[in-house]
Amino acid sequence: MLNSLNIFNQNLMDMLRIHVAAVGFEVDRIVMPAIEKKADRVWLIVHNQPHEDKGNVFADLIKKRLGEVGIDCRCASADRTDLFDTLRTLKSIISKESKNSILVNVSVGSKIQAIASMMICMMFKDKVMIKPYYVVPKRYNTSGMQKKEQETEGMQEIIPLPEYKIEIPKERLVKCMHIINQQNEGMITKRALKDLAIQNNLIHITSKRDMDEYSEQAAYMALNKNLIEPLLEWNFISVTKQGAHHMVTLTNEGKNALRFLNVE
């Protein structure tokens, strides 16, 4: 028992303190909490079209100030107007930092980026050590971008936010969606999906005897129970009949979910 506790404590000590923040038109609201919380590394999410982004100057200022206090700063890009692209980038950062403690600043960036930041904390709270926080500034700058000044200045307090949970589909469902998406026009027959699901170990036939005598029936039952029905409940696929075939297609919801849940 004591040895297990020592291992647990050692693992906590080995964790880096990671902060994640989308870059808008603010500097203090990103830099000051990182310093206050003794961050080891800060990930900045910048717009994926730099020539269109007025926040570039603020990203440079943030990197400069973090560098002056010895905090490692890295950048990842996403379309600031696209919820699912932002979620994709956030998930990629989480995957890289999964063994560390992650704090996500939801008070900066665009509204879409703030929503995505909160959502990612809810989705992955049971998989990694991740928590959201909100920074209250000392004052708002009304002159704004006209003078290329940050929108807010200073830091009044850091508010930890409630940790709720959003369910995400199981890995086998995401892999199944990926298989469907790889097909011509994102459409596949149920028969072909059954064969690919077996090849990729997404469904299993219980015994060799089943394979010999009841392979088709057993495989279709496993496909329906373990993949088709759950994906229909998520509204990630549709199943339609075309002639003698049942066709499985990703819905728009499924395509959007796959953009950030796709297996890396």
Residue pairs with C-beta under 8 A, 6 or more apart in sequence:
14 99
15 99
15 100
15 101
15 129
16 40
16 41
16 97
16 100
16 101
17 37
17 38
17 39
17 40
17 41
17 100
17 101
17 103
18 39
18 40
18 41
18 42
18 43
18 97
18 100
18 101
18 102
18 103
19 30
19 33
19 34
19 37
19 39
19 41
19 42
19 43
19 102
19 103
19 104
19 105
20 42
20 43
20 45
20 90
20 93
20 102
20 103
20 104
20 105
20 117
21 30
21 34
21 42
21 43
21 44
21 45
21 104
21 105
21 108
21 109
22 44
22 45
22 80
22 86
22 105
22 108
22 109
22 110
22 113
22 114
22 117
23 30
23 44
23 45
23 46
23 47
23 55
23 58
23 59
23 62
23 108
23 109
24 55
24 58
24 108
24 109
24 110
24 113
24 151
25 54
25 55
25 58
25 144
25 145
25 150
25 151
26 58
26 108
26 137
26 150
26 151
26 152
27 58
27 61
27 62
27 65
27 150
28 137
28 150
28 152
28 153
28 154
28 155
29 105
29 107
29 108
29 135
29 137
29 150
29 152
29 155
30 42
30 44
30 62
30 105
30 108
31 62
31 65
31 66
32 135
32 154
32 155
33 103
33 105
33 133
33 135
33 155
33 158
34 42
34 66
34 71
35 69
35 71
36 155
36 158
37 103
37 158
39 71
39 103
40 71
40 72
40 100
41 71
41 72
41 73
41 74
41 97
42 62
42 66
42 71
42 72
42 73
42 74
43 74
43 75
43 76
43 93
43 97
44 59
44 62
44 63
44 73
44 74
44 75
44 76
45 75
45 76
45 77
45 78
45 86
45 89
45 90
45 93
45 109
45 113
46 53
46 55
46 56
46 59
46 75
46 76
46 77
47 53
47 55
47 77
47 78
47 79
47 80
48 77
48 78
48 79
48 85
49 79
50 56
53 80
54 145
57 148
58 150
59 75
62 73
63 73
63 75
66 72
66 73
67 73
76 89
76 92
76 93
77 89
78 85
78 86
78 88
78 89
78 90
78 113
79 85
79 86
80 86
80 109
80 110
80 112
80 113
81 110
81 112
82 112
83 112
83 115
83 116
84 256
84 257
84 259
84 260
85 259
85 260
86 112
86 113
86 116
86 117
87 116
87 119
87 120
87 259
87 260
88 259
88 260
90 104
90 116
90 117
90 120
90 260
91 120
91 124
91 260
91 261
92 264
93 102
94 102
94 120
94 124
94 128
94 130
95 264
97 128
98 127
98 128
100 129
101 129
102 128
102 129
102 130
102 131
103 130
103 131
103 132
103 133
104 117
104 118
104 120
104 121
104 130
104 131
104 132
104 133
105 117
105 132
105 133
105 134
105 135
106 114
106 117
106 118
106 121
106 132
106 133
106 134
106 161
107 114
107 133
107 134
107 135
107 136
108 114
108 135
109 117
117 132
118 132
118 161
119 166
120 130
121 130
121 131
121 132
121 161
121 163
122 163
122 164
122 165
122 166
123 166
123 168
124 130
124 168
125 163
125 165
126 165
131 160
131 161
131 163
132 160
132 161
132 163
133 158
133 159
133 160
133 161
134 158
134 159
134 161
135 155
135 157
135 158
135 159
136 155
136 156
136 157
136 158
136 159
137 152
137 153
137 154
137 155
137 156
138 152
138 153
138 154
138 155
138 156
139 152
139 153
139 154
140 151
140 152
140 153
141 149
141 150
141 151
141 152
141 153
143 149
144 151
168 261
169 177
169 230
169 231
169 234
169 236
169 257
169 261
170 230
171 263
172 202
172 226
172 227
173 227
173 230
173 231
173 234
173 236
174 258
174 261
174 262
174 263
175 200
175 202
175 263
176 193
176 197
176 202
176 227
176 231
177 231
177 236
177 237
177 250
177 254
177 257
177 258
177 261
178 258
178 262
178 263
179 188
179 193
179 196
179 197
179 200
179 202
180 186
180 187
180 188
180 193
180 237
180 248
180 249
180 250
180 254
181 250
181 255
181 258
183 192
186 249
186 250
186 255
187 247
187 248
187 249
188 196
188 247
188 248
188 249
189 245
189 246
189 247
189 248
190 220
190 223
190 228
190 239
190 245
190 246
190 247
190 248
191 245
193 223
193 227
193 248
194 203
194 219
194 220
194 223
197 203
197 222
197 223
197 227
198 204
198 205
198 219
202 226
202 227
203 219
203 222
203 223
203 226
203 227
204 222
205 211
205 215
205 218
205 219
205 222
206 218
210 218
211 218
228 237
228 239
228 248
231 237
231 254
232 238
232 239
234 253
234 254
234 257
235 251
235 253
235 254
236 250
236 251
236 253
236 254
236 257
237 248
237 249
237 250
237 251
237 254
238 248
238 249
238 251
239 246
239 247
239 248
239 249
240 246
240 247
240 249
241 247
250 258
